[in-house]
Amino acid sequence: AGHQRYLCSHCRKTWQLQFTYTASQPGTHQKIIDMAMNGVGCRAT
């Protein structure tokens, strides 16, 4: 989607530094869980 992907020459794993969708960013899943446990809706971000 227009963002550069990086490739590890040792294990061949790929990753991105920039994400198109906020949900794809590292840590978003844990943030959603924390908000749900505190009774805050997901749209409150």
Long-range contacts (C-beta under 8 A, 24 or more apart in sequence): none
